Amino acid sequence: MNERLFGIFTQEASELKEHEWIDIAKFMEQFPSRIKRSSGPEYYKSKLLNSPFGMSYVTRALDENKKCIGLTTLTKKMFRVNNNNYSSFELGDSYVSKEFQGIGIYSKILKDALSNNKLKNNSEFLFSTPNKNSMPGLIKKGFIHSGYKIYTKILPLNFSLLFNLNLIKPFVYMYLYLIKFFLLFLSLSKDLKVLQINSFFELPDKFSHNNDIAQYRSKDYLKWRFINNPDTYLIYSVYLKEKYIGYLVLKEGLHNSIKVLYLADIFFEKKYSKYSSKAIAKIILNNSNKYAFLSAWISKKSHLWSKISFCLPITYKYIPFIIHKELSNDIFFDDHRDVHFVLSDGDNI
């Protein structure tokens, strides 16, 4: 099969031509995301060309017709630790066509991507949240497990959307009634206002950063991540009386063709974090019948862990978070630091 491999190439995203973006999008159609997101060339161009923090990289394996048969991407990010910014990259979108798997192509892709001198000279934090198929190869190439303790949290909203429950419909209706009562009780706060907005420029200019390790959430980042993204996000600002205290970003998705809701991003000033679960409850209170569940990622080391866990009580699964030992600053391996990492901080939504 190797005689069909034309070569492996790492490029700045800006070097790719339009037909190559189209080829990447067509290649990725083989690997549908469990979380519904755009998959056309505009999605990949938006993610890899327009980061406000700098240029991203694309490594492709091409066949003899110069068509993509394997891929990994390095998306440019910026993480903040104690008010200091660190140039960061996320390794994501790592795939090899099924007919080319098992012959070492993914290992060659990783080797080429990680030996890029521009990456080596600019990376202070290189991380990934890989699937189980990618994990062994990444560990061999210098990644190690972190102690960030990130989990998927879930609040079931409507079991009848997930299963055929004709025999126990009375229990389903009872559960829906209890959920609405729970959300109503949780949302009680006469001074709390949750407003849907169209732009992050409607928010105050200054963003404080509460956790030791977190994605740098500048307005340019938020615009790139949620406004200029081809996907549609629901953005809410939260006020206590007239004071701005945080924001939430949600996104509709599909789970086995059933509508679900994802908490993509959340930020609250630390002293107002108790209002985060109330704000979530207010948003979903009138939509509980529409969605099978609400899902979020959150770290046990985040100051929002207990608040999110109260609102989304079921811990569904552990999210592996790995860091490249040689291409990351030692500060990211300090297990005593707080960590804030949510779904939109990765490439998964």
N, C-alpha and C positions, 0 to 999 in steps of 0.2 A: 504493500500500500504506500510506502514512503516514496516510491518513484512518482506518485501523483502529487507530491508536495512540492510546490514551486519555491516556497521560502517562508520565513518568518520575519516580520518587519514591525519595528516600533517607531511611531511617528507622533509629533505634536498633532493634536486634533485639527489645528488650522491648516495642516498640510493635505488633509483628505479632500478629494474632489467629490462633486455631487453624486456621481455614479457609485462611488465607494460608500457613501453614507446610505444610499439606497440598497446596496449589496449587504451592508451590515444589518439593516433593518430586516431584509429578507432572510438572512441567516438566523436572526434572533426569533423568527416566527416558529422555529423548531422547539423553542423552549418557553411556552406560555407561562407568564407569571401567575402565581396563586393569588396575588394581590393585583387586581385589575389596574393596569396603567397603559399609557400610550406605548406603541411599539413601532411607529413609523420613523422615518429619517429625521423629522423635525424634533422628536423627543430626544434622540441621541445627540443631535447638533445643539439643542438647547442646554443639555446637561454638560457636554464636553467642550463646547466652544465659548460659553458665555459666563463661566464662573467669574465673579468679581475679584477672586483671589489670584487669578493667573491661569495659565494654560494647562489643560489636561492632556493625557497621553493615551494612545490606542495601540495595542499590539495585536496583529492579525497573523494567522497562518493561512496561506493562500494555496489553492491547488494549481494545476498546470494551466487552468483557464483564468487564473488570477481572481477566483471567487473565494470568499471567506469560508473556511472550514473550521476555524478556531479563533477565539477572541478573549482578550481581557482588557479592561479599561482601568485607568488611574485618574479618578476625578479629583480636581484641585479643590481643597477645602482650607479652612483656617480654624484651628482650635485655640482656645484661650485657657490659660492656667494662671490663676492669681493675677489677672490683669495684664499678663504678658501673652502676646500672640505667637503662635508657632505654625510655620508653613506645613500643611498637612495634605495627605493624599488618601483616598479610599480606593482599595483594589476591589472592583466589583465586576459584574457581568462577565464571569469567567465560564466559558463553554467551549466544547468541541463537538462537532457533528458526530452522530452515533456511529457511523461507518468508519470514523477515524479514531475512535476511542480505544484505549488499551495498547497503543503503540508508541507512547511517550511524547505525543505532540503537546499535551498540556504542560509537561515539564519543560519542554523547549520554549513554549510561549512565556512561561514564568521567568525562565532564565534570561530571555531577551528583554523582557519588561523591566526586571529588577537590576539589570546591568547597565541600564540607560544612565549615562553620566549626568544628564540634566536632572534626572530624578534624584540621583545620589547627592548632588550638590544643593538641592532645594528641599529635601524631605527632612523634617524634624519630627514627623509623626506619620507613620504608614500603618493603616489598620484595615481590617476586613471582617465582615460578618458572613462567613462562607456557608455553603451547604455541605452536607456530609461527603459528597463526591469530591469536592474541591479541597477539603480540609487536609488530607494526607499529603498532597503535593505542596501545599502552602507551608505546612510544618517542616517539610524537608528543605524548603527554600529560606528558612530563617525566621518564620513567624512563630510566636509562642502565645500560649493562652494567657489572657489577662485575668485580673480579679475584679472585673467591672460588674459582674452579677446582674446581667440584663435578662429580663423575663417578659414574656407576653402575658398581659392581664386581660381578662374578658368579663363582660357583663352580658349574660344571655338576656335577650329582650323578647323574642317571640319564637318559642320552640316549634310552633305549628308551621313556620316557614322552612324549618330544617328537616322535619320528619313528618311522615304520615301518621298523625296521632288521633285518628278518628275514635279509637277505643277509649282514649283518656282525655277527650276534649274538655270535660268539666275541670280537670286538674290544670289544663293549659290556661283556661280562662281565669282560674283562681290565681295562677302564677302571674298572668298579665296584670290582674288587679293589684296584686302585692307589689309588683315592680313599679306600677304607676304611683302607688301609695308611698313606696320607698323613695322614688324620685321627687315626689311632691314634698315629702318631709325634708329630704336632703337639700332641696332648692330654696327652702324658706329663708329669706333675707330681704327685708323691704328696702334696704339701702343698696343692694347689688343690682347692677344693670349689665346686661350682656347684649351687645349690639353687633349685627352683621355689617361688615365693612367691605369695600372693594379694593382698598389700597392700604398698604402699611404706612404710607405717608400721611394717613389720617391719625397716626399714633404720635406720641411725644418723641422728641428727637433723641433723648438719652435712654439707652438700654443698660441697666445694671446686670451684672453676671453673678449669680448667687452661688454656683457650685465651683469647686476647684478646677475641674476638667469639663469643658463644654464647648460645643460648636460656637464660634463667634457669630452672634446673631446681629449683624449690622443691617440697616435697612436695605442696602444693596443686595446683601445675601438673601433676605426675605423676598425681595422683589424677584430675584433670579429663581429662587426655589419654588415660589408659589404663584406669582403673578405672570411671569413670562413663560412658565411651564405650559406645554400644550394641554396638560391635564387640568381638570377643574377642582378647585379646593374651596371649602367653606371657611371663611375667616371671620373671627369674632374678637372684638375688643371688650374688655371687662373693666367696669368702673365701680368703685365703692363711693356712693354719693357722686361727687363730681371728680374724684381722683382716679386716674388711670392706674390699674394695678397688675394688668397682665393681658395675654391674648391666648386664643386657642385656634388651631387649624384642624379641620376634619375633612375627610374625603369618603365619598361613597365608593364601595367596591362590590365585587361579586365573590361569593364562596359557593362553589358548586352551583353556579347560576342563580344563587339567592342573594338578594341585596343585604349587605352588611355595612357597618360604619367603622371607620378607622380614625383614631385620634393621631393625626400625623405630627403635630407639634403643639407644645404647651410651654408657656413661660409665665411665671408669677413672681413678683418680688417676694423675697423670703418671708418677710413679716406678714404678708397677705396670703401665704400659701394655703391657709385653711379654707379660703374661698374657692380654690380650684375645683374641688369636687362639687360645690354648689353650682358653679358656672357650668360644668359638664351636665349636671342634672337638669338645669334650666334648658339647655340646648336640646337634649334628647327627650325631654318630658312629653312633648307633643308629637314625637315621631317614633315612639316605641313599637307601634304596630307595623311600621314600614320595614324595620331591619331585624334580622335574626339575632345579631349580637353587636356589641361595641367592643373593639379591640384596641390595645395600645402596647407599646414597648416602654419599659421604664427600668431604671437601675435601682437596685436595693440601696445604693449609695447616694441616691438623689434625695434632696429634702422634700421632694414631692411623692416619694414612694408610699408613705403611709396614707396620704390623701388619695392617691390614685387607687391604692389597694382597697380603701374603704368603698370607693365608688365602683371599682371593677374588682370584685372579691376573688375571682377564680384565677389562679396562676396556671396558665395553660402549658407553657414550655420554656425551657432555658434557651437563650440566644447566645451562641458562641461568639465571642469577640476576641480576635487575635491581633497581635501587634508585632511588626517586624523589629527584631532585636537590634539590628545594625543600622536601620534607617529611621530610628525613633530616639528622641531625647529620653534620657533616664527618668525624667520627671514623670513620664507617663506610666512608669512601672511602680510608682509609689502607691501601695495598697491602702495607705491611710487617707488618701484624698477622696473627697466627694466627687461623684460623677453624674452628669446629666446627659443621657443619650436616649433619644426617642426615634420613632419610625423614620421621620424625614431626615434625620441625621445620617441615615444610610441610603443606599441606592434602591431600597425595596419598595418605595411608594412615590 
